[in-house]
Each structure stands twice: as structure tokens, then as C-alpha cells.
Amino acid sequence: MKKDYEDIPGTFVFDADRSREGYHLNQFCISLGKQKGRDAYTADPEAYLASFPMTEDQRQAVRDQNWNRMLELGGNVYYTAKLAAYHGINFQGLAGLMTGMGREEYRDMMLNGGRSIEGNRYKSEWGEE
């Protein structure tokens, strides 16, 4: 069922459907908040990934550090940020990567009031319905 908010460009709303889809991906990311999880992932990333019943697309997004794809596949930004932190990326740096702006440009945009909503309200404004 199509949801009205799917027309928001660049946004993957973390709703009940995405929560269900991303449950195991999010559990993996949450596990990196503990030293035991980080040590296991560092020792054998593939084996540790395999211990969570994620889809292959989700595992590939983790391998590629494809942050937006993780959100699209049900990842929660606050949980995927734990994976980013594992890789030495803070939240501001993560937002910069996810927007394609880089950390400094993203920071400057936010300090100057954020992204304009003009032309960014609906995908249909872009002709990408």
C-alpha cells in the first residue's frame, strides 16, 4: 500500500513496515554499542554479519557502508549511527555522507537554517513520481 509520505524526496520514513523489515539489521547495529559486538565484528566481519538473519541486500549495504540504502532497507538512523561510529564517523559526518554534501558543507547548511523546502516538498515536483 502506497503511503502519502513516500513522496517526500530523500526521506525513508521509519514506520512499522520498515521497522519489521529492518529488525535484524538494526539488531546488528545495536550490538556494536557493546565491546563484545565490536570485537566479534572486527575479528570476523562476515561471520558476525551471518549471525544476524539479514537479507543479502542489507548485508551488502553494511559492507558498502551505504547509509541511505540501509535506511531504505529498514535501518533506523540512530542504530545505523552505531555502525558509523564503529568506522570512526560521527553523526554530523554521517549526515554529510548521506546528503552527499560532506561534513563541513552539511554543518554550514544547518547553521544557516537548513535546506530550503522549495523544490524539496514532494518527489512529484521533480517529475520522479
matplotlib code that plots the C-alpha trace (Angstrom):
import matplotlib.pyplot as plt

x = [0.0, 1.4, 1.7, 1.4, 4.8, 6.6, 6.5, 9.0, 12.3, 15.4, 13.4, 12.7, 10.2, 10.9, 7.4, 6.0, 6.8, 10.4, 10.8, 9.8, 11.9, 15.0, 14.7, 17.8, 19.8, 19.0, 19.8, 23.2, 23.9, 22.7, 25.1, 28.0, 27.2, 28.9, 32.6, 31.7, 29.9, 32.6, 35.3, 33.3, 32.7, 36.4, 37.6, 35.4, 33.0, 31.4, 30.8, 29.4, 27.1, 26.0, 24.9, 22.1, 19.4, 19.5, 18.8, 21.7, 20.8, 21.1, 24.5, 25.8, 24.7, 26.6, 29.7, 29.5, 28.7, 25.8, 24.0, 21.0, 20.4, 20.4, 17.6, 15.7, 16.0, 14.6, 17.6, 16.9, 19.3, 20.0, 21.0, 23.0, 24.9, 26.4, 27.9, 29.1, 30.7, 32.4, 34.0, 35.0, 32.2, 30.4, 26.7, 27.5, 29.9, 27.2, 24.6, 27.2, 27.8, 24.1, 23.3, 26.3, 27.5, 30.3, 30.6, 31.6, 29.1, 26.3, 27.3, 27.3, 23.9, 22.4, 24.0, 22.4, 18.9, 18.9, 17.8, 15.2, 11.9, 11.4, 11.5, 12.0, 8.5, 7.5, 9.2, 6.4, 7.9, 11.0, 9.0, 10.0, 6.6]
y = [0.0, 3.4, 5.9, 9.7, 10.3, 8.2, 11.3, 13.1, 13.3, 11.8, 10.5, 7.0, 7.2, 4.6, 3.3, -0.1, -1.7, -0.5, -1.5, -5.1, -5.2, -3.8, -5.6, -7.8, -5.1, -2.8, -5.6, -5.9, -2.2, -2.0, -4.9, -2.6, -0.5, -3.1, -4.0, -7.7, -7.0, -4.7, -7.3, -10.1, -7.9, -6.9, -10.5, -11.8, -9.4, -11.9, -14.5, -11.8, -10.5, -14.1, -14.4, -11.9, -13.2, -10.1, -10.1, -10.2, -6.6, -5.5, -7.2, -5.7, -2.2, -2.8, -4.0, -1.0, 1.5, 2.6, 4.5, 5.6, 2.1, 0.8, 3.3, 2.2, -1.4, -0.7, 0.6, 3.2, 6.2, 6.1, 2.5, 2.7, 5.6, 2.9, 1.3, 4.6, 5.2, 1.8, 3.2, 6.4, 8.6, 10.9, 11.8, 15.1, 13.3, 10.6, 13.3, 14.8, 11.5, 10.7, 14.1, 13.9, 17.2, 16.3, 17.2, 20.8, 21.8, 20.0, 21.7, 25.1, 24.4, 23.5, 26.5, 28.7, 27.4, 24.1, 23.0, 25.1, 23.3, 25.0, 22.2, 19.6, 19.0, 16.2, 13.9, 14.8, 18.3, 16.7, 14.7, 11.4, 10.1]
z = [0.0, -1.1, 1.7, 1.2, 2.9, 0.3, -1.9, 0.4, -1.5, 0.1, 3.0, 4.2, 7.0, 9.7, 10.0, 11.2, 7.9, 7.8, 11.4, 10.7, 7.5, 9.3, 12.6, 12.2, 10.5, 13.5, 16.0, 14.3, 14.5, 18.2, 19.0, 18.0, 21.0, 23.2, 23.2, 22.7, 19.5, 18.2, 19.0, 17.2, 14.1, 14.0, 14.3, 11.5, 9.9, 7.6, 10.3, 12.6, 9.8, 9.2, 12.8, 12.1, 9.7, 7.5, 3.8, 1.4, 0.3, 4.0, 4.4, 1.2, 2.4, 5.6, 3.7, 1.4, 4.2, 2.0, 4.7, 2.7, 1.4, 5.0, 5.8, 2.7, 3.8, 7.3, 9.1, 11.8, 11.6, 15.3, 15.1, 11.9, 13.5, 15.8, 12.7, 11.6, 15.0, 14.7, 11.5, 13.2, 11.6, 14.0, 13.4, 11.7, 9.3, 8.7, 7.8, 5.4, 3.7, 3.5, 1.8, -0.4, 0.9, 3.2, 6.8, 6.6, 3.9, 5.8, 9.0, 7.3, 5.8, 9.1, 10.8, 8.1, 8.7, 6.9, 3.4, 1.7, 1.3, -2.1, -4.6, -1.9, -0.7, -3.0, -5.5, -7.9, -8.0, -9.5, -12.1, -10.4, -9.3]

ax = plt.figure().add_subplot(projection="3d")
ax.plot(x, y, z, "-o")
ax.set_aspect("equal")
plt.show()
